[in-house]
Amino acid sequence: MTAHQGDILITRQALDATIADGMAALPHETGGILLGFRTPNLIVVTRTVTVADPQSSRRGYLRRHRQAQARMAIGRGDAPPVVGYVGEWHTHPVDIGPSRTDLRALAAIARLAQGPVALVVLADPAQGLSHLHGRVAIRQDIWPVVAINPVQIEKAEVAITEDPAASLEAEATALTTRESS
């Protein structure tokens, strides 16, 4: 067992974008990618990208890899190099947290990731912010073959910050530059 991997901090602007896209997709699910950076105890989400699934339903959403890669490149836009993939988000039309399918998908992603991966489920987007469910997953490197390593998934608090994405990203860039000097 390892130490707690941390919580999730999301900018108001990024969260508002997920709520708007979730509301527009009702009664179906929708979702996409979380962009930001990691600190030792926190996944900071500064941007979100919606990846539409034309076959989504009330009970299912599938993020298409190729479409996600293309949308992620666009979503990064003018972001500094410190900003990258930190996780996934999607909606549930009713107030239900992550499903077993969601957790299996998160584990599969975490097995290939270079650090903790966040999942934010916005359940019942019509009800707003009180229905955020967060999880953080991290691969446990105990075997030499990445694909068979276990993954630890923990509940995570999702906190909202009013700080602008550009400010947080500039701070992370400055810290990264200092650490590499």
LUMBA-980226 format. One line per field, with one value per residue: residue in one letter; chain; x, y, z of N, C-alpha, C in turn. Coordinates in steps of 0.2 Angstrom, whole numbers, plus 2048, in hexadecimal, padded with zeros to 3 digits. Atoms other than C-alpha are relative to their C-alpha. Layout:
REM residues N
type c(a|...)
mol c(A|...)
n.u c(X|...)
n.v c(Y|...)
n.w c(Z|...)
ca.u c(X|...)
ca.v c(Y|...)
ca.w c(Z|...)
c.u c(X|...)
c.v c(Y|...)
c.w c(Z|...)
END
This chain:
REM residues 181
type c(m|t|a|h|q|g|d|i|l|i|t|r|q|a|l|d|a|t|i|a|d|g|m|a|a|l|p|h|e|t|g|g|i|l|l|g|f|r|t|p|n|l|i|v|v|t|r|t|v|t|v|a|d|p|q|s|s|r|r|g|y|l|r|r|h|r|q|a|q|a|r|m|a|i|g|r|g|d|a|p|p|v|v|g|y|v|g|e|w|h|t|h|p|v|d|i|g|p|s|r|t|d|l|r|a|l|a|a|i|a|r|l|a|q|g|p|v|a|l|v|v|l|a|d|p|a|q|g|l|s|h|l|h|g|r|v|a|i|r|q|d|i|w|p|v|v|a|i|n|p|v|q|i|e|k|a|e|v|a|i|t|e|d|p|a|a|s|l|e|a|e|a|t|a|l|t|t|r|e|s|s)
mol c(A|A|A|A|A|A|A|A|A|A|A|A|A|A|A|A|A|A|A|A|A|A|A|A|A|A|A|A|A|A|A|A|A|A|A|A|A|A|A|A|A|A|A|A|A|A|A|A|A|A|A|A|A|A|A|A|A|A|A|A|A|A|A|A|A|A|A|A|A|A|A|A|A|A|A|A|A|A|A|A|A|A|A|A|A|A|A|A|A|A|A|A|A|A|A|A|A|A|A|A|A|A|A|A|A|A|A|A|A|A|A|A|A|A|A|A|A|A|A|A|A|A|A|A|A|A|A|A|A|A|A|A|A|A|A|A|A|A|A|A|A|A|A|A|A|A|A|A|A|A|A|A|A|A|A|A|A|A|A|A|A|A|A|A|A|A|A|A|A|A|A|A|A|A|A|A|A|A|A|A|A)
n.u c(804|7FC|803|805|7FD|802|807|801|802|802|802|807|801|800|806|806|800|803|807|804|800|804|807|802|800|806|800|7FB|7FA|7FB|7FA|7FA|7FA|7FE|7F9|7FD|7F9|800|7FC|7FF|806|806|800|803|803|801|804|803|801|806|800|807|801|806|804|801|806|801|7FC|7F9|7FC|7F9|7FB|7FC|7F9|7FD|803|7FE|7F9|801|803|7FC|7FB|803|802|7FA|7FF|7FA|7FE|7F9|7FF|802|807|801|805|800|805|806|806|806|806|806|807|803|7FB|7FD|7F9|7FC|802|7FB|7FD|7FC|7FA|7FB|7FC|7FB|7FA|7FC|7FC|7FB|7FB|7FC|7FE|7FA|802|807|805|806|806|805|807|805|806|806|7FD|805|7FF|7FA|7F9|800|800|7FA|7FC|7FA|7FC|7F9|7FD|7F8|7FD|7FB|7FB|7FD|7FE|7FD|805|805|807|802|800|806|801|804|805|802|805|7FD|804|800|800|800|7FD|802|7FA|800|7FB|7FA|7FC|7FD|7FB|7FA|7FC|7FD|7FA|7FB|7FD|7FC|7F9|7FC|7FE|7FB|7FA)
n.v c(7FA|7FA|7FA|7FD|7FD|7F9|7FE|7FD|7F9|7FF|7F9|7FE|800|807|804|7FE|803|807|7FF|7FE|806|805|7FE|801|807|803|804|805|7FE|7FE|7FF|7FE|800|7FB|7FD|7FD|802|804|7FE|806|802|7FD|800|7F9|800|7F9|800|807|801|805|804|803|806|800|806|800|802|7FE|805|801|7FB|803|7FB|803|7FE|7FC|7F9|7FD|7FD|7F9|7FB|7FE|7FC|7F9|7FE|7FD|7F9|7FC|802|801|807|803|803|806|805|803|804|801|7FE|801|7FF|805|7FC|800|800|806|7FF|804|807|805|7FF|7FA|801|804|7FC|7FC|804|801|7FA|7FF|805|7FD|7F9|7FE|7FD|801|7FE|7FE|800|7FC|801|7FB|803|7FC|7F9|7FB|7FE|7FC|802|804|807|801|806|800|806|7FF|807|800|807|803|803|806|805|7FC|7FF|7FB|802|804|7FD|7FE|7F9|7FE|7FB|7FD|7FA|7FA|7FA|7FB|7F9|7FB|7FA|7FA|7FD|801|806|7FD|7FE|806|803|7FC|802|807|7FF|7FC|805|805|7FD|7FF|807|803|7FC)
n.w c(800|800|7FD|804|805|801|802|806|800|807|800|801|807|803|7FD|804|807|7FF|7FF|806|805|7FD|801|807|802|7FD|7FB|801|7FD|804|7FC|804|7FE|7FC|801|7FA|7FD|7F9|7FB|7FD|7FD|803|807|801|807|802|807|802|807|801|806|801|802|804|7FE|7F9|7FE|7F9|7FB|803|804|802|803|806|7FF|805|7FF|7F9|801|804|7FC|7FB|803|800|7F9|7FD|802|7FF|7F9|7FF|800|7FA|800|804|7FE|7F9|7FF|804|7FC|804|7FC|7FF|800|7F9|7FB|7FE|801|805|800|800|807|7FF|7FC|805|805|7FD|7FE|807|802|7FC|801|805|7FE|7FC|7FA|7FE|805|7FD|803|7FD|803|7FE|800|800|801|7FF|7F9|7FF|7FD|7FA|802|803|7FD|802|7FE|802|801|801|801|7FB|804|7FD|805|806|806|7FE|801|7FB|7F9|7FD|7FF|7FA|801|7FA|800|7FF|7FF|806|7FE|805|7FF|805|804|807|802|802|7FA|7FD|805|800|7FA|801|804|7FC|7FC|804|802|7FA|7FE|805|800)
ca.u c(800|806|803|7F4|7F7|7ED|7DE|7D8|7D8|7CE|7CC|7BB|7BD|7C1|7B3|7A6|7AB|7A7|797|791|796|78E|77E|77E|780|771|769|779|78A|799|7AB|7BD|7CE|7D5|7E5|7F0|7FF|804|80B|811|800|7F4|7EE|7EA|7DE|7DF|7D6|7CA|7C7|7B6|7B7|7A6|7A0|792|78C|78B|77C|774|77F|78F|79C|7AC|7BB|7C2|7D5|7D9|7CC|7D2|7E4|7DF|7D4|7E1|7EE|7E1|7DC|7EE|7EF|7FB|7FE|80F|818|814|802|7FE|7F2|7ED|7DD|7CB|7BA|7A9|797|789|777|772|77B|786|799|7A6|7A0|7AA|7AD|7B3|7BF|7C6|7C9|7D2|7DD|7E1|7E6|7F0|7FA|801|803|812|80A|7F9|7EA|7DA|7C8|7BA|7A8|79C|78C|77B|783|772|775|786|795|78F|790|7A2|7AB|7BD|7C9|7DC|7E5|7F8|801|80B|81B|81F|821|82D|81E|814|804|803|806|7F8|7F0|7EA|7DA|7D5|7C6|7CC|7C5|7C1|7C5|7C1|7CC|7C8|7DA|7DC|7E4|7F1|7F7|7F8|801|80D|811|813|81F|829|82B|830|83D|844|845|84E|85B)
ca.v c(800|811|823|82C|833|843|84D|856|869|86F|881|889|88C|87A|873|87F|879|867|86C|875|866|85A|864|865|852|84E|842|839|838|841|844|847|84B|854|85F|866|861|857|85C|850|84F|857|855|867|868|878|873|866|860|858|849|845|834|833|822|828|823|826|818|819|824|81E|82A|826|826|82E|83C|83F|841|84E|857|857|85F|86D|86E|871|880|88D|883|883|872|86E|86B|85A|84B|848|83F|83C|843|83F|841|836|83C|837|838|829|829|81F|80E|7FE|801|813|80C|7FE|80B|816|808|804|816|817|807|811|822|82B|82F|831|832|83B|837|843|83E|84C|843|84B|85B|863|864|86C|86B|861|851|850|83F|83E|82F|82F|81F|81B|80C|802|7FE|7ED|7E3|7E7|7E5|7F5|7ED|7E1|7ED|7F0|800|809|813|81F|82B|83D|84D|859|86B|87A|889|89A|89D|89F|890|89C|8A1|88F|889|897|893|880|886|891|883|876|882|885|872|86E|87C)
ca.w c(800|7FC|803|7FD|7EC|7EE|7E9|7DA|7D8|7C9|7C3|7C3|7B0|7AC|7B7|7AF|79E|7A4|7AB|79B|790|79C|79C|789|788|793|794|78E|796|78F|794|78F|795|7A4|7A1|7AE|7B9|7C8|7D8|7E5|7ED|7E1|7CF|7C9|7BA|7B1|7A0|79A|789|784|779|772|770|763|76A|77C|786|797|79E|793|78C|783|780|76F|770|75F|761|773|76D|760|76C|779|76D|76A|77C|781|776|77C|78D|794|793|7A5|7A0|79A|79C|7AE|7AC|7A6|7AA|7A5|7AB|7B1|7AE|7C0|7D0|7D0|7D2|7C8|7C2|7C2|7AF|7B3|7C0|7B4|7A7|7B3|7B9|7A6|7A3|7B3|7AF|7A0|7A8|7AF|7BF|7C8|7BD|7C2|7BE|7C1|7BF|7BF|7C4|7C0|7B8|7B9|7CC|7CB|7D6|7E4|7DA|7D6|7D8|7D8|7D7|7D5|7CE|7CE|7C8|7D5|7CD|7D4|7C4|7B5|7A9|7AA|7A4|7B2|7C1|7CD|7CE|7DE|7DC|7EA|7ED|7EB|7F0|7E1|7E6|7DC|7DA|7D3|7CE|7BC|7B2|7AB|7BC|7C3|7B3|7B4|7C6|7C2|7B4|7BF|7CC|7BF|7B8|7C9|7CD|7BD|7C0)
c.u c(804|7FD|7FB|803|7FD|7F9|800|7FE|7FE|7FE|7F9|7FE|7FF|7FA|7F9|7FF|7FD|7F9|7FC|800|7FC|7F8|7FD|7FF|7FA|7FB|806|806|805|806|806|806|801|808|802|807|7FF|804|801|7F9|7F9|800|7FC|7FE|7FF|7FC|7FD|7FE|7FA|802|7FA|800|7F9|7FB|7FF|7F9|7FF|804|807|803|807|804|804|807|802|7FD|802|807|800|7FD|804|805|7FD|7FF|806|802|806|803|807|802|7FF|7F9|800|7FA|801|7FA|7FA|7FA|7FA|7FA|7FC|7FA|7FD|806|803|808|803|7FD|806|804|804|807|805|803|805|806|804|804|806|806|805|803|806|7FE|7F9|7FC|7F9|7FA|7FB|7FA|7FC|7F9|7FA|802|7FA|800|806|805|800|800|806|803|807|804|807|803|808|802|805|805|804|803|804|7FC|7FB|7F9|7FD|800|7F9|7FF|7FC|7FB|7FD|7FB|805|7FB|801|7FF|800|804|7FE|806|800|805|806|805|803|805|806|804|803|807|806|803|804|806|805|803|805|807|805)
c.v c(806|806|802|804|807|801|803|807|802|808|801|800|7F9|7FC|803|7FE|7F9|800|802|7FA|7FB|802|800|7F9|7FD|7FE|7FB|802|803|801|802|800|806|802|804|7FE|7FD|803|7FA|7FD|802|7FF|807|800|807|801|7F9|801|7FB|7FC|7FC|7F9|7FF|7FA|800|7FF|803|7FC|7FF|806|7FC|806|7FC|803|805|807|803|803|806|805|803|805|807|803|803|807|803|7FE|7FF|7F8|7FC|7FD|7FA|7FC|7FF|7FC|800|803|7FE|801|7FA|804|800|800|7F9|801|7FB|7F9|7FB|801|806|7FE|7FB|804|804|7FC|7FE|806|801|7FB|803|807|801|804|800|802|801|7FE|804|7FF|805|7FC|805|807|805|803|804|7FD|7FB|7F8|7FE|7FA|7FF|7F9|802|7F8|801|7F9|7FF|7FC|7FB|7FB|804|801|805|7FD|7FB|803|801|807|802|806|803|806|806|806|805|807|804|806|805|803|7FE|7FA|803|801|7F9|7FD|804|7FF|7F9|801|802|7FB|7FA|803|800|7F9|7FD|804|7FE)
c.w c(800|803|7FB|7FA|7FF|7FE|7F9|801|7F9|800|7FE|7F8|7FD|802|7FD|7F9|800|801|7FA|7FB|803|800|7F9|7FE|803|7FB|800|804|7FB|804|7FC|805|805|7FF|806|802|806|805|804|803|7FD|7F8|7FF|7F9|7FE|7F9|800|7F9|800|7FA|7FF|7FE|7FD|802|808|802|807|805|7FD|7FC|7FF|7FD|7FB|800|7FB|800|806|7FF|7FC|804|805|7FD|7FF|806|804|7FE|801|807|800|800|806|800|7FB|802|807|802|7FC|804|7FC|805|800|801|807|805|802|7FE|7FB|800|800|7F9|800|804|7FC|7FB|803|802|7F9|7FE|805|7FF|7FB|801|804|806|802|7FA|803|7FC|804|7FD|803|7FF|800|7FF|801|808|802|804|805|7FE|7FC|803|7FD|802|7FD|800|7FF|800|805|7FC|804|7FB|7FA|7FA|802|800|805|807|802|800|806|7FE|807|7FE|801|800|7FA|803|7FA|801|7FB|7FD|7F9|7FE|7FE|806|803|7FB|800|807|800|7FB|803|805|7FD|7FD|806|802|7FB|7FF|804)
END
